[in-house]
Amino acid sequence: MIRGVLRRNAGWVWVSPWIVGLTVFFLIPMAMSLYYSLTDYNMLEAPLRVGLSNYASILRDELFWKAVRNTLVYAGVSIPLTALVSMAIAGLLDVDTRLSGVVRLFVFTPTVVPLVAAAMIWMWLFNSDAGLINAGLGAVGIQGPNWLQQQGWAMAALILMNLWSVGQAVVIYLGALQDIPETLYEAGELDGMGPIRRFVHIALPGIAHAVVFNSIIQTITAWQVFATPFIMTEGGPNRSTYFYSHYLYDNAFLFQRMGYASALGWVQTVLIAACALVPWRFARRLWSTR
């Protein structure tokens, strides 16, 4: 009898580990977070229900708006810059050369380096006194700035550091480029198209799905950035690199306002969804006109 039940429900048996994991590690924590967002909870005493007051307090919180603004600046600059750099590298790698395999290895390797280790390396590179970047600038007669301690330059340093991990986007763009039939490029060349026009009218429409996918992934990543600014700048100077996840972390574990932090988490989810919909809606409108 048991064997017969297992045979009739073999599919559920096979996916049951995934269902259990999803429920225990995702759905239940989400439900608990939603409940805690409606409470005043400091992790030491029982939660006290306060309704939507946490969400109302967020809208009046100046530090919240500063964290949102910093995150939007970071995302607004780093996402297009990452897209341009990764597409350029993918375009170069699309040329069949003997060194392309080695170049792919060096481009993708940084993505598997632990984030903390990468942040420590870049802290040394951006060091104003002994850093390699300022040493290189000094060699050509340019005095490098105090990257991580000077307002404005700290944000620029984090954006530049983000280019360290373009390898994943490069691999996706490269795969999309290699799926474009060579005959389309040949037809464009016969019609008198130059390299730029071939890229705009042939390559770019052909990798539009990859552009949308990478844009959504990078939007989610930008809104969740935490480790690198936390290690490299600690949100400074003058909170100029104080991002949303850092603010959420401080409320949860530094100020022990877990209810307020849970509300921040749900607001972050809504903001990520809203920002991720932008490239998706743009892509749907573009494809509907083709």
Wavefront OBJ file of the C-alpha trace (Angstrom):
o trace
v 0.000 0.000 0.000
v 2.762 2.412 0.926
v 4.599 1.501 -2.267
v 1.484 2.248 -4.298
v 1.039 5.649 -2.653
v 4.682 6.485 -3.370
v 4.272 5.502 -7.017
v 1.167 7.658 -7.459
v 2.891 10.628 -5.818
v 6.421 10.065 -7.105
v 6.612 13.621 -8.436
v 5.746 15.154 -5.064
v 8.258 12.867 -3.361
v 11.062 14.020 -5.631
v 10.297 17.743 -5.224
v 9.526 17.487 -1.492
v 13.083 18.509 -0.404
v 12.739 21.677 -2.475
v 9.258 22.370 -1.086
v 10.465 21.858 2.489
v 13.470 24.106 1.919
v 11.327 26.803 0.269
v 8.820 26.705 3.106
v 11.306 26.622 6.002
v 13.916 29.029 4.673
v 11.815 31.396 2.534
v 8.045 31.411 3.051
v 8.024 31.123 6.861
v 10.735 33.817 7.313
v 8.812 36.092 4.926
v 5.616 35.624 6.927
v 7.463 36.268 10.205
v 9.075 39.379 8.740
v 5.696 40.705 7.638
v 4.305 40.108 11.119
v 7.299 41.748 12.816
v 6.967 44.768 10.518
v 3.643 45.465 12.239
v 5.169 45.289 15.710
v 7.622 47.009 18.009
v 10.172 44.236 18.508
v 13.660 44.509 20.012
v 14.443 40.738 20.061
v 14.594 40.785 23.876
v 10.912 41.211 24.680
v 7.711 39.922 23.133
v 6.601 41.820 19.994
v 4.096 44.597 20.638
v 1.638 45.183 17.816
v 1.714 48.763 16.509
v -0.076 48.392 13.168
v 1.292 50.493 10.309
v 3.167 52.953 12.523
v 6.553 51.563 11.423
v 5.730 52.322 7.793
v 4.492 55.797 8.714
v 7.727 56.432 10.625
v 9.785 55.378 7.596
v 8.180 58.076 5.444
v 9.147 60.715 8.041
v 12.687 59.389 8.512
v 15.262 61.721 6.933
v 17.980 59.079 7.165
v 15.777 56.694 5.193
v 15.478 59.181 2.350
v 19.227 59.802 2.407
v 19.895 56.062 2.149
v 17.396 55.791 -0.721
v 18.997 58.739 -2.517
v 22.506 57.313 -2.142
v 21.353 53.927 -3.403
v 19.616 55.484 -6.406
v 22.764 57.438 -7.308
v 24.869 54.304 -7.016
v 22.441 52.238 -9.092
v 21.853 54.991 -11.660
v 25.566 55.253 -12.442
v 26.858 51.736 -11.869
v 24.184 49.854 -13.854
v 24.632 51.729 -17.191
v 28.417 51.812 -16.723
v 28.531 48.075 -16.034
v 26.348 47.417 -19.081
v 28.615 49.467 -21.367
v 31.838 47.899 -20.089
v 30.520 44.340 -20.129
v 29.061 44.719 -23.645
v 32.332 46.190 -24.898
v 34.342 43.309 -23.424
v 31.857 40.756 -24.780
v 32.113 42.343 -28.224
v 35.905 42.052 -28.148
v 35.748 38.440 -26.960
v 33.276 37.581 -29.706
v 36.163 37.864 -32.150
v 37.653 34.388 -32.530
v 41.257 34.703 -31.335
v 43.647 32.316 -29.645
v 43.746 34.494 -26.538
v 39.967 34.793 -26.097
v 39.836 31.798 -23.721
v 42.527 33.291 -21.483
v 40.811 36.691 -21.502
v 37.497 35.072 -20.535
v 39.213 33.364 -17.623
v 40.665 36.626 -16.311
v 37.375 38.487 -16.796
v 35.260 35.888 -15.021
v 37.681 34.955 -12.209
v 36.920 38.050 -10.038
v 33.287 36.930 -9.738
v 34.349 33.906 -7.676
v 36.621 35.888 -5.341
v 34.978 36.302 -1.890
v 33.456 39.768 -1.587
v 35.227 40.551 1.684
v 38.606 39.653 0.188
v 37.871 41.791 -2.872
v 36.896 44.732 -0.646
v 40.166 44.445 1.288
v 42.151 44.408 -1.967
v 40.379 47.510 -3.244
v 40.866 49.282 0.072
v 44.594 48.903 -0.478
v 44.325 49.976 -4.121
v 42.395 53.127 -3.137
v 44.675 53.974 -0.209
v 45.632 57.624 -0.582
v 49.197 57.156 0.664
v 50.334 53.697 -0.452
v 47.639 52.677 -2.909
v 48.516 51.448 -6.382
v 45.951 53.706 -8.079
v 47.338 56.938 -6.634
v 50.860 55.680 -7.276
v 49.983 55.235 -10.935
v 48.407 58.681 -11.102
v 51.456 60.179 -9.408
v 53.712 58.575 -12.012
v 52.040 60.708 -14.712
v 52.032 63.867 -12.595
v 48.477 63.689 -11.243
v 47.841 63.928 -7.522
v 45.293 61.294 -6.624
v 42.400 62.120 -4.304
v 41.707 60.645 -0.890
v 39.358 58.118 -2.424
v 37.623 56.623 0.580
v 37.693 59.609 2.942
v 36.606 62.413 0.635
v 32.932 63.019 -0.104
v 32.105 62.411 -3.752
v 35.226 60.378 -4.434
v 34.078 57.641 -2.042
v 30.966 57.011 -4.145
v 33.087 57.057 -7.316
v 35.468 54.521 -5.776
v 32.622 52.124 -4.967
v 31.220 52.458 -8.487
v 34.631 51.729 -10.003
v 35.081 48.787 -7.660
v 31.741 47.397 -8.880
v 33.288 46.984 -12.349
v 35.504 44.306 -10.800
v 32.634 41.819 -11.076
v 31.440 42.350 -14.662
v 32.440 38.806 -15.602
v 29.000 37.294 -15.139
v 27.368 39.937 -17.334
v 30.129 39.507 -19.930
v 29.472 35.764 -20.157
v 25.745 36.353 -20.696
v 26.326 39.037 -23.342
v 28.919 36.881 -25.072
v 26.524 33.942 -25.249
v 23.825 36.185 -26.712
v 26.217 37.643 -29.290
v 27.337 34.197 -30.404
v 23.701 33.209 -31.002
v 23.310 35.913 -33.667
v 23.659 34.341 -37.150
v 26.764 35.448 -39.001
v 24.672 35.865 -42.148
v 22.988 38.918 -40.617
v 26.339 40.665 -40.233
v 27.268 39.713 -43.793
v 23.980 41.090 -45.103
v 24.519 44.316 -43.189
v 28.010 44.648 -44.595
v 26.710 44.147 -48.120
v 24.174 46.924 -47.482
v 27.034 49.265 -46.622
v 26.684 49.224 -42.831
v 29.753 50.143 -40.823
v 30.709 48.498 -37.506
v 28.670 50.963 -35.442
v 25.509 50.572 -37.548
v 25.887 46.782 -37.519
v 26.076 46.867 -33.729
v 23.060 49.197 -33.372
v 20.798 47.524 -35.931
v 21.895 43.872 -35.690
v 23.813 43.059 -32.514
v 21.895 45.215 -30.038
v 18.406 43.946 -31.009
v 19.820 40.411 -30.955
v 21.024 40.713 -27.369
v 18.047 42.735 -26.091
v 16.877 39.832 -23.930
v 20.338 39.621 -22.326
v 20.351 43.380 -21.707
v 16.989 43.145 -19.918
v 18.085 40.142 -17.846
v 21.384 41.743 -16.797
v 19.680 45.065 -16.034
v 17.189 43.381 -13.705
v 19.894 41.364 -11.936
v 22.113 44.426 -11.530
v 19.178 46.479 -10.228
v 18.500 43.891 -7.528
v 22.212 43.716 -6.691
v 22.565 47.508 -6.483
v 19.642 47.825 -4.079
v 21.118 45.107 -1.875
v 24.730 46.343 -1.893
v 26.103 46.137 1.626
v 29.438 44.390 2.165
v 31.708 46.615 0.063
v 30.588 50.028 1.423
v 30.334 48.584 4.939
v 33.954 47.418 4.803
v 35.533 50.129 2.676
v 33.828 53.341 3.828
v 31.518 52.361 6.724
v 28.895 54.582 5.100
v 31.072 57.685 5.188
v 32.267 60.282 4.766
v 29.280 62.205 6.109
v 27.008 59.266 5.184
v 27.647 59.862 1.480
v 27.930 56.095 0.908
v 25.296 55.075 3.435
v 23.151 52.684 1.395
v 19.754 51.166 2.029
v 20.936 47.735 3.199
v 23.394 49.371 5.600
v 20.563 51.403 7.097
v 18.428 48.279 7.426
v 21.311 46.403 9.071
v 21.907 49.192 11.597
v 18.261 49.269 12.639
v 18.073 45.498 13.002
v 21.342 44.661 14.762
v 22.824 47.940 16.026
v 19.698 49.704 17.295
v 17.775 46.422 17.872
v 14.670 47.743 16.139
v 13.749 44.503 14.434
v 10.155 45.535 13.781
v 11.266 48.742 12.069
v 13.967 46.847 10.138
v 11.373 44.321 8.953
v 9.251 47.172 7.629
v 12.340 48.542 5.875
v 12.859 45.131 4.310
v 9.355 45.111 2.845
v 9.751 48.662 1.570
v 13.034 47.589 -0.027
v 11.227 44.698 -1.726
v 8.670 47.096 -3.209
v 11.390 49.499 -4.375
v 13.377 46.697 -6.010
v 10.271 45.403 -7.784
v 9.386 48.906 -9.014
v 12.908 49.574 -10.317
v 13.209 46.113 -11.899
v 9.972 46.695 -13.797
v 11.510 49.646 -15.658
v 13.776 47.614 -18.002
v 11.090 44.946 -18.319
v 8.393 47.428 -19.401
v 10.864 49.160 -21.722
v 11.757 45.822 -23.328
v 8.099 44.843 -23.792
v 7.350 48.180 -25.438
v 10.413 47.797 -27.675
v 9.500 44.248 -28.725
v 5.861 45.196 -29.366
v 6.939 47.833 -31.906
v 9.221 45.483 -33.815
l 1 2 3 4 5 6 7 8 9 10 11 12 13 14 15 16 17 18 19 20 21 22 23 24 25 26 27 28 29 30 31 32 33 34 35 36 37 38 39 40 41 42 43 44 45 46 47 48 49 50 51 52 53 54 55 56 57 58 59 60 61 62 63 64 65 66 67 68 69 70 71 72 73 74 75 76 77 78 79 80 81 82 83 84 85 86 87 88 89 90 91 92 93 94 95 96 97 98 99 100 101 102 103 104 105 106 107 108 109 110 111 112 113 114 115 116 117 118 119 120 121 122 123 124 125 126 127 128 129 130 131 132 133 134 135 136 137 138 139 140 141 142 143 144 145 146 147 148 149 150 151 152 153 154 155 156 157 158 159 160 161 162 163 164 165 166 167 168 169 170 171 172 173 174 175 176 177 178 179 180 181 182 183 184 185 186 187 188 189 190 191 192 193 194 195 196 197 198 199 200 201 202 203 204 205 206 207 208 209 210 211 212 213 214 215 216 217 218 219 220 221 222 223 224 225 226 227 228 229 230 231 232 233 234 235 236 237 238 239 240 241 242 243 244 245 246 247 248 249 250 251 252 253 254 255 256 257 258 259 260 261 262 263 264 265 266 267 268 269 270 271 272 273 274 275 276 277 278 279 280 281 282 283 284 285 286 287 288 289 290
